[in-house]
C-alpha cells in the first residue's frame, strides 16, 4: 500500500467539455475519496482547448474540495482554422467530408500531427505534472485517452520519475480506430505512430481498457505486456438518476442519443423508419445530438415532419430525460472491420434507464454481448431491415423487462479501479 494515497489524473477532456469521454474520469474522481484515495486532476484550460462538445452542467459534479489544475496549450486546430476560441471540433469521423480542402487537412493531420493535434498541450502538462509530483509527493499517475497524445505525457513523466507508477487508460483503439485510414497516413507516419503506441504499452505499469475485445486487440501488439492489462468498462452513475423518473410514452417513441457520421450504418435505421412510415405505423423519432447535414436530410425524407424531433447537443441531464421518456433506444456501431470491440459509453446509461435497446452492429460484438446478458433488447446486423421493422412494430419491445446490473454503476467500477491501483 502506498505511503501517500494521492493519484494524479491527467485528462484533456474535463468540464466544461461534454460527451461520454469526459464522464469516465469525472466519475472516478468523484468516488475515489470514498475508497481512501485523493485524486488530483490536471487538464487543459478551456480557453486553450478544443472540445467535441460543451456541457456546462457537468461542472456541478466537481467536488469543491477536488484539486483541479489547468494549463494553457497550443491549439493547432485554430492554426488550421478548424476551430476557434471556445469552439468545438466534432470527434473522429464526424469532421470528414470529401472536399479537396478537407482531404488536404486530413492528410496534414495524419502525417504532421502525430498522434493527434491536441499534442499541443503536452509540454505544458508535463511541466505542471512534474511540479505536482514533487510538491504533492504523488506516487501514482493516470493518463486517459483519446486524445492519445495524452499518453505521451505519461511516457515522458515515467522517464523523469521512474519510481512513479503509471496507469495508461485506453478508452478507444489507437492506430486501429475506425476512422484512422481517413487521415491518409503515409507509411513512415503510420510506423512512427505505431512505435509511439508500443512505447506506451511497454513503459506503462498498468493498462486499463473499456472492454475485453479492445484489451485483446491492443495486447496483441505486445504479447509480453499481456499481464499488465485489465478491463474496467464505462458505466452509469446512480446519482444522475436520483431525481429523474421513467415515463414511457403512449406512442412508439424511438430515440437516438449521440453523434452520427457516414461511417455508421445509418441507412439501415433510415430504411427501417421508412417501412414504419409506409405501413402506416404511428411513431415518433427523436435524434438528440449531432449528425451531418446529409444524414439529417435522409431522416427528414422518410419520417413525417410531425414525427421527427431533432434536438442538437443537450446537457447530460436533458439527454437522460430523453432516454427515460422513450419506448426504444437506438445504438449504432460504426461499420469497420474491428467494430466488434466497440462498446459506446452511452450503452450503460441506456441500460440504467431499463428501456428496450435496439442495436445495429455486429451480432457477435461486445456491445451485443452485454445487451444479451442483460436481456435488454436485440442487436441486428446492418442488412436486417425487416428484422428491425418487426422488432419495432410487432410489440416485441413491450415484452422486454430487465434491471440494470449494479456492477456497471460508477461506484462499483471505482472499487475495481482502486483494486487495480493497489496491485501495483
C-alpha positions in Angstrom: 0.0 0.0 0.0 1.4 3.4 -0.9 2.5 5.8 1.8 0.8 8.7 0.1 -2.6 7.8 -1.4 -2.7 10.7 -3.9 -3.2 9.9 -7.6 -2.7 12.4 -10.4 -5.3 12.1 -13.2 -4.1 13.6 -16.5 -7.0 14.2 -18.9 -7.6 16.5 -21.8 -11.4 16.2 -21.5 -12.8 17.8 -18.4 -15.9 20.0 -17.8 -17.0 22.2 -19.5 -16.2 19.6 -22.1 -19.2 17.5 -22.8 -19.8 14.0 -24.1 -19.1 10.5 -23.0 -15.3 10.8 -22.9 -15.3 13.3 -20.1 -17.6 11.4 -17.8 -15.4 8.3 -17.1 -12.8 10.2 -15.1 -15.2 12.8 -13.8 -17.0 9.9 -12.1 -13.8 8.1 -10.9 -12.6 11.4 -9.4 -16.0 11.7 -7.6 -15.9 8.3 -6.0 -12.1 7.7 -5.4 -12.2 9.5 -2.0 -14.8 7.0 -0.7 -12.0 4.4 -1.1 -9.4 6.4 0.7 -7.7 8.0 -2.4 -7.2 11.7 -3.1 -7.5 12.4 -6.8 -5.7 15.4 -8.2 -6.7 16.4 -11.7 -4.5 18.0 -14.4 -6.3 19.3 -17.5 -6.2 21.9 -20.2 -7.5 25.4 -19.7 -10.8 25.6 -21.6 -9.7 28.9 -23.2 -6.9 26.9 -24.9 -8.8 23.6 -25.5 -10.7 22.2 -28.5 -13.6 20.1 -27.4 -16.1 17.9 -29.3 -18.9 19.3 -27.3 -19.7 21.6 -24.3 -21.8 20.8 -21.3 -21.5 23.5 -18.6 -23.9 21.5 -16.3 -21.1 18.9 -15.7 -19.2 21.5 -13.7 -21.7 21.0 -10.9 -20.4 17.4 -10.4 -16.9 18.5 -9.5 -16.4 18.4 -5.7 -15.3 21.8 -4.5 -12.5 20.1 -2.5 -11.1 18.4 -5.6 -7.8 20.0 -6.7 -8.0 20.7 -10.4 -5.0 22.3 -12.2 -5.3 23.8 -15.6 -2.6 24.8 -18.1 -2.6 26.6 -21.4 -1.9 24.7 -24.6 -1.0 25.3 -28.3 -4.3 24.8 -30.2 -3.3 23.5 -33.6 -7.0 23.4 -34.6 -7.1 27.2 -34.5 -3.9 27.5 -36.6 -5.7 25.5 -39.2 -8.9 27.5 -38.8 -10.7 24.2 -37.9 -11.6 25.6 -34.5 -12.0 28.9 -32.7 -11.7 30.0 -29.1 -14.2 28.1 -27.0 -15.4 26.5 -30.2 -15.8 22.8 -30.9 -14.4 20.2 -33.3 -16.6 17.2 -33.6 -14.7 14.0 -32.8 -13.4 11.3 -35.1 -15.0 10.8 -38.5 -17.7 13.3 -37.8 -15.5 16.1 -39.3 -14.9 14.2 -42.6 -16.2 15.2 -46.0 -14.7 14.7 -49.4 -14.0 18.3 -50.3 -10.4 19.0 -51.5 -9.7 21.3 -48.6 -10.9 18.7 -46.1 -8.9 15.9 -47.7 -5.8 18.2 -47.6 -6.5 19.0 -43.9 -6.8 15.3 -43.1 -3.5 14.5 -44.8 -1.8 17.2 -42.8 -3.4 15.9 -39.6 -2.4 12.3 -40.3 1.2 13.0 -41.3 2.3 16.0 -39.3 0.3 15.9 -36.1 1.1 12.5 -34.7 -0.7 11.0 -32.8 -3.2 14.0 -32.9 -3.4 17.8 -32.9 -4.1 18.0 -29.2 -0.4 17.2 -28.6 0.0 21.0 -28.3 -1.0 20.6 -24.6 1.8 18.1 -23.8 4.8 20.4 -22.9 2.7 22.5 -20.6 1.1 19.4 -19.0 4.5 17.7 -18.5 5.9 20.8 -16.8 2.9 21.2 -14.4 2.7 17.4 -13.7 6.3 17.4 -12.8 5.7 20.2 -10.3 2.7 18.4 -8.8 4.5 15.1 -8.4 7.3 16.8 -6.4 5.1 19.2 -4.4 2.4 16.6 -3.5 4.6 13.6 -3.3 2.5 11.8 -5.8 3.3 8.1 -6.4 0.6 7.2 -9.0 -0.4 8.9 -12.2 -3.2 8.0 -14.7 -3.3 9.2 -18.3 -6.5 8.6 -20.2 -7.1 8.8 -23.9 -8.3 9.7 -26.5 -6.7 12.0 -27.3 -3.8 9.5 -27.5 -1.2 12.3 -27.3 -2.1 12.4 -23.6 -0.3 9.0 -23.2 2.9 10.7 -24.4 2.7 12.9 -21.3 2.7 9.7 -19.1 5.6 8.3 -21.2 7.7 11.4 -20.5 6.8 11.5 -16.8 7.8 7.9 -16.4 11.2 8.7 -17.8 11.6 11.7 -15.5 10.2 9.9 -12.4 11.0 6.1 -12.9 9.6 5.2 -9.4 6.1 6.7 -10.1 3.5 4.1 -11.1 1.9 4.9 -14.4 -1.6 3.6 -15.4 -2.5 4.0 -19.0 -6.3 4.2 -19.6 -7.3 3.5 -23.2 -11.0 4.2 -24.0 -10.6 3.6 -27.7 -8.1 1.9 -30.1 -5.1 4.0 -31.1 -3.8 3.0 -34.6 -6.8 0.8 -35.1 -9.6 3.4 -34.5 -12.3 3.0 -37.1 -11.6 6.4 -38.8 -7.7 6.1 -38.8 -7.4 5.4 -42.6 -9.3 8.6 -43.3 -6.2 10.6 -42.4 -4.1 9.3 -45.4 -1.2 8.5 -43.2 1.9 7.6 -45.2 3.9 4.5 -44.3 6.6 6.5 -42.3 3.8 8.3 -40.4 1.9 5.2 -39.6 5.1 3.4 -38.5 6.0 6.3 -36.2 2.5 6.3 -34.7 2.6 2.5 -34.1 6.0 2.9 -32.4 4.6 5.5 -30.1 1.8 3.2 -29.2 4.2 0.3 -28.5 6.4 2.5 -26.3 3.4 3.5 -24.2 2.4 -0.2 -23.8 5.9 -1.2 -22.9 6.7 1.6 -20.4 3.4 1.9 -18.5 2.9 -0.1 -15.3 -0.7 -0.9 -15.9 -3.0 -0.7 -18.9 -6.8 -0.4 -18.5 -9.2 -0.7 -21.4 -13.0 -0.4 -21.5 -13.7 -3.8 -23.0 -12.3 -7.4 -23.3 -12.1 -7.3 -27.1 -10.3 -3.9 -27.1 -7.9 -5.4 -24.5 -7.2 -8.4 -26.7 -6.6 -6.1 -29.8 -4.2 -3.8 -28.1 -2.4 -6.5 -26.1 -1.8 -8.5 -29.3 0.6 -5.7 -30.3 2.9 -6.6 -27.4 2.1 -10.1 -26.0 4.9 -9.7 -23.4 2.8 -7.0 -21.7 -0.4 -9.0 -21.6 -0.2 -9.4 -17.8 -0.4 -5.6 -17.4 -3.9 -5.4 -19.0 -7.2 -5.0 -17.1 -10.7 -4.2 -18.1 -12.9 -1.6 -16.4 -15.9 -0.7 -18.5 -17.7 2.6 -18.6 -20.9 2.8 -16.6 -23.7 4.8 -15.2 -23.9 7.0 -12.1 -26.9 6.2 -9.9 -26.9 9.7 -8.5 -27.6 11.1 -12.0 -31.0 9.3 -12.0 -31.9 10.1 -8.4 -34.4 12.9 -9.2 -35.4 11.6 -12.6 -38.3 9.2 -13.3 -39.0 6.9 -16.1 -42.1 7.9 -18.1 -42.8 5.6 -21.0 -44.8 7.4 -23.8 -48.1 6.2 -25.1 -46.9 6.5 -28.7 -44.0 4.4 -30.0 -41.1 6.8 -29.4 -37.7 5.8 -30.9 -34.7 7.8 -29.6 -31.1 8.0 -30.7 -28.7 9.9 -28.4 -25.2 10.8 -29.5 -23.4 11.7 -32.8 -23.6 10.0 -36.2 -21.5 10.2 -39.3 -21.5 8.3 -42.6 -19.2 5.6 -41.1 -22.2 4.4 -39.2 -24.7 2.1 -40.9 -27.3 4.7 -40.5 -29.1 3.8 -43.8 -30.2 0.6 -42.0 -32.1 2.7 -39.4 -33.4 5.1 -42.0 -34.9 2.3 -44.2 -36.5 0.7 -41.2 -38.1 4.0 -40.3 -39.3 4.3 -43.9 -41.0 1.0 -43.5 -42.8 2.2 -40.4 -43.9 5.3 -42.3 -45.1 3.4 -45.4 -47.0 0.8 -43.5 -49.0 3.4 -41.5 -47.4 3.0 -38.1 -47.8 5.9 -35.7 -44.4 6.8 -34.1 -42.0 9.5 -33.2 -38.3 9.5 -33.9 -36.1 11.7 -31.7 -32.5 12.5 -32.5 -30.6 14.0 -29.6 -27.0 15.0 -30.5 -25.1 15.9 -33.7 -25.1 14.4 -37.2 -24.1 15.5 -40.6 -26.5 17.5 -42.8 -26.7 14.6 -45.2 -27.9 12.2 -42.5 -30.4 14.7 -41.2 -31.7 15.2 -44.7 -32.1 11.5 -45.2 -34.1 11.1 -42.0 -36.4 14.0 -42.9 -37.1 12.4 -46.2 -38.6 9.3 -44.7 -40.0 10.4 -41.3 -43.1 12.6 -41.4 -42.4 16.2 -40.3 -44.7 15.9 -37.3 -42.9 12.7 -36.1 -39.3 13.9 -36.3 -37.7 15.8 -33.5 -34.1 16.9 -33.9 -32.5 18.2 -30.7 -28.9 19.3 -31.2 -26.4 18.5 -28.4 -28.1 18.7 -25.0 -26.7 18.8 -21.5 -26.3 15.4 -19.7 -29.5 15.7 -17.7 -31.6 16.5 -20.7 -30.1 13.6 -22.6 -31.0 11.2 -19.7 -34.6 12.6 -19.6 -34.9 11.9 -23.3 -33.8 8.3 -22.7 -36.3 7.8 -19.8 -39.2 9.0 -22.0 -38.6 6.6 -24.8 -40.1 3.3 -26.0 -36.8 2.2 -27.5 -33.3 3.5 -27.6 -31.1 3.1 -30.7 -27.5 2.1 -30.5 -25.5 2.1 -33.8 -21.9 0.7 -34.0 -19.6 2.1 -36.7 -19.1 0.0 -39.8 -15.5 -1.2 -39.6 -13.5 -4.4 -39.6 -12.7 -4.1 -35.9 -16.2 -2.9 -34.8 -16.7 -6.0 -32.6 -14.6 -4.3 -30.0 -16.7 -1.1 -29.8 -18.7 -0.5 -26.6 -20.1 3.0 -26.7 -20.2 4.8 -23.4 -23.9 5.6 -23.7 -24.8 1.9 -23.7 -24.5 1.8 -19.9 -26.8 4.8 -19.4 -29.2 3.2 -21.8 -29.1 0.1 -19.6 -29.8 2.2 -16.4 -33.0 3.6 -17.9 -34.2 -0.1 -18.3 -35.6 0.9 -21.7 -35.5 -1.6 -24.6 -32.4 -1.2 -26.7 -32.3 -1.6 -30.5 -28.7 -2.1 -31.6 -27.4 -2.1 -35.1 -24.0 -3.7 -35.4 -22.1 -7.0 -35.2 -24.3 -9.6 -33.6 -21.1 -11.2 -32.1 -19.7 -7.9 -30.9 -19.0 -6.9 -27.3 -21.9 -4.4 -27.1 -24.3 -7.1 -28.4 -23.0 -9.5 -25.7 -23.7 -7.0 -22.9 -27.2 -6.4 -24.3 -27.9 -10.1 -24.4 -26.6 -10.8 -21.0 -28.8 -8.1 -19.5 -31.9 -9.2 -21.6 -32.1 -5.5 -22.6 -33.0 -5.8 -26.2 -31.7 -7.1 -29.5 -28.8 -6.5 -31.9 -29.4 -6.6 -35.7 -26.8 -6.7 -38.4 -26.8 -3.8 -40.9 -28.7 -5.8 -43.5 -31.6 -6.9 -41.3 -34.1 -4.1 -42.1 -37.1 -6.4 -41.9 -36.0 -7.7 -38.5 -35.7 -4.2 -37.2 -39.1 -3.2 -38.5 -40.6 -6.3 -36.9 -38.9 -5.5 -33.6 -40.3 -2.0 -33.6 -43.8 -2.6 -35.0 -44.9 -6.0 -33.5 -45.0 -5.0 -29.9 -41.9 -7.1 -29.0 -40.3 -4.2 -27.3 -43.2 -4.1 -24.8 -42.3 -7.6 -23.6 -38.7 -6.6 -22.7 -38.2 -6.1 -19.0 -34.8 -6.0 -17.2 -32.9 -4.5 -14.4 -29.6 -2.6 -14.8 -26.7 -4.6 -13.4 -25.2 -2.9 -10.3 -21.7 -4.0 -11.5 -21.9 -1.2 -14.1 -22.5 1.5 -11.5 -19.7 4.1 -11.3 -19.2 3.4 -7.7 -18.7 -0.3 -8.3 -16.3 0.4 -11.2 -14.3 2.8 -8.9 -13.9 -0.1 -6.5 -12.4 -2.1 -9.3 -10.1 0.8 -10.2 -8.8 1.0 -6.6 -8.1 -2.8 -6.6 -6.0 -2.4 -9.8 -4.1 0.5 -8.3 -3.5 -1.5 -5.2 -2.0 -4.3 -7.2 0.9 -2.1 -8.4 
